[in-house]
Amino acid sequence: MVLVTLAAIALITGGVAAVLTAGGPGPQPNPPGPSTTVPTDRNTPGATVPDGEIWEWALGRNLWSDPGLAAYAKDLGTDWSDPGTDANVHSRGFQLTADSSGTVTAVTLYNDESALGYPGEDTNFSAYQGSLPMGLTWSTTATDLGAGYGAENQTGGYGTEIVFTYTTPSGGRLEISFAARHERDLPGAAIHSITVAR
């Protein structure tokens, strides 16, 4: 992984920096942007859910006991002996990855997998409808991202999805995966997923 320059990091929202800082002051609400059409992290109308995007506040919280997250884990069972269990919220376009104690260690946001041509139908993720980290949109291409933030941190290809990885000064990680498995397909490729992790 290559550290992103401080100029590029300055473009990352304060909410991302706060979430990715261990022991930081907590999540900072992100004002609704033009891409935010409906609340995207509410499971039921009466749920106690913090303001802001789920990728801003869910890291470090417990998937089982946090009132804003527990509803997403209800179908997972209670055996957390296998680290890395995921709560997939296909209809809302995100996945919560938790460790063996239930602490959320990563939040992955998805673009519309059916529109991108991924097989699966019932298991495909819908596009996450809220605002995305770094001011990205689902129409941002690999070319756009490389021009703005650099692409020397690229992995994958040769049949696996190509991923750009950025490390923040606080030690957090952003992984942006593209719908491209070969270098020749990368320049105009759409983002498939964005993972915000510690």
MOZI-V995633 format. One record per backbone hydrogen bond with DSSP energy under -0.5 kcal/mol. NH is the residue of the N-H (numbers start at 1). CO is the residue of the C=O. E is the energy in kcal/mol with one decimal. If there is no record, write none. Layout:
BEGIN
NH & CO & E
NH & CO & E
END
This chain:
BEGIN
2 & 165 & -0.5
4 & 167 & -1.2
9 & 5 & -2.3
10 & 6 & -1.9
11 & 8 & -1.2
12 & 9 & -1.7
17 & 13 & -1.8
18 & 14 & -2.4
19 & 15 & -2.3
20 & 16 & -2.5
21 & 18 & -0.8
22 & 20 & -0.7
24 & 21 & -2.0
29 & 27 & -0.5
31 & 29 & -0.6
36 & 33 & -1.4
37 & 35 & -0.9
37 & 129 & -0.7
43 & 41 & -0.5
47 & 44 & -1.8
49 & 47 & -1.0
56 & 53 & -1.7
57 & 53 & -1.0
58 & 54 & -2.3
60 & 104 & -2.9
61 & 58 & -2.1
63 & 61 & -0.5
63 & 102 & -3.6
66 & 62 & -2.2
69 & 66 & -1.6
70 & 66 & -2.8
72 & 69 & -1.9
73 & 69 & -0.7
73 & 70 & -1.1
74 & 71 & -0.7
76 & 73 & -2.2
80 & 78 & -1.0
83 & 81 & -0.8
84 & 98 & -1.1
85 & 98 & -0.7
87 & 96 & -2.9
88 & 86 & -0.7
89 & 87 & -0.6
89 & 94 & -2.8
90 & 88 & -0.7
92 & 89 & -1.1
93 & 89 & -0.9
93 & 90 & -0.8
94 & 89 & -1.5
95 & 108 & -2.3
96 & 87 & -2.3
97 & 95 & -0.5
97 & 106 & -2.7
98 & 85 & -2.8
98 & 96 & -0.5
99 & 103 & -2.3
102 & 99 & -1.8
104 & 61 & -2.9
105 & 97 & -2.9
106 & 97 & -1.5
107 & 196 & -2.4
108 & 95 & -2.7
109 & 194 & -3.1
110 & 93 & -2.8
111 & 192 & -2.6
113 & 111 & -0.8
113 & 125 & -2.3
114 & 125 & -0.5
116 & 112 & -1.5
117 & 114 & -1.1
118 & 113 & -2.7
122 & 120 & -1.2
123 & 120 & -1.7
124 & 121 & -0.9
126 & 90 & -2.8
128 & 110 & -2.8
132 & 136 & -0.7
135 & 132 & -1.1
136 & 133 & -2.1
140 & 137 & -1.7
142 & 186 & -0.5
142 & 189 & -1.4
143 & 187 & -1.6
145 & 141 & -2.4
146 & 142 & -2.7
147 & 143 & -2.1
148 & 144 & -1.9
149 & 145 & -2.9
150 & 145 & -0.6
150 & 146 & -1.6
154 & 151 & -1.0
155 & 163 & -2.5
157 & 160 & -1.9
159 & 181 & -2.7
160 & 157 & -1.2
160 & 181 & -0.5
162 & 180 & -2.1
163 & 155 & -2.5
164 & 176 & -2.6
165 & 153 & -1.3
166 & 174 & -2.9
167 & 2 & -0.7
168 & 172 & -1.8
171 & 168 & -2.3
173 & 197 & -2.5
174 & 166 & -2.7
175 & 195 & -2.3
176 & 164 & -3.1
177 & 175 & -0.6
177 & 193 & -2.6
178 & 162 & -2.8
179 & 190 & -2.7
180 & 178 & -2.4
185 & 182 & -1.8
186 & 182 & -0.6
186 & 183 & -1.2
187 & 183 & -0.6
189 & 186 & -2.0
191 & 140 & -0.8
192 & 177 & -3.5
193 & 177 & -1.6
194 & 109 & -2.3
195 & 175 & -2.8
196 & 107 & -2.8
196 & 194 & -0.5
197 & 173 & -2.6
197 & 195 & -0.5
198 & 105 & -1.5
END
